Amino acid sequence: MDILRNIKAENEVSDRLKNLVGIRFNKKMLEEKLTEIFGKKVILEDISKEDDDLADFNFLGEFNIPKKELYGYFDIYYLKMRRPGFDGADFYITEIAIEFE
């Protein structure tokens, strides 16, 4: 694949993920949105644990899109809401980090 097309594809994915910041979701809703973005099923792993050194709650996900030659990982940092919203959302996305391989 042409290097410029690959950079364009990376930027597109990066922008679409970063546009999720500031939106409320629940895990199922977020996985559906990520599946739409990547064009294949995405399963998130909540790596937040009471006994770790992380200050934030976060999900870890990966992507593998051979057709676009895009591979990598992402972290989605979030804040838990005090109670679920009318649509079932129970967290608010605060930041996203992406690493392409």
Number of C-alpha atoms within 10 A of each C-alpha: 8 6 8 9 12 14 12 11 15 19 12 13 16 17 11 14 20 17 13 19 16 13 13 22 22 16 17 13 14 19 17 14 17 21 15 12 15 16 11 13 14 19 18 19 13 15 14 16 12 9 6 8 8 11 9 15 19 22 18 16 18 16 19 15 12 8 7 12 13 17 14 13 14 18 20 22 20 22 15 15 13 8 10 14 13 7 10 14 19 18 22 18 21 18 17 18 13 17 12 12 9
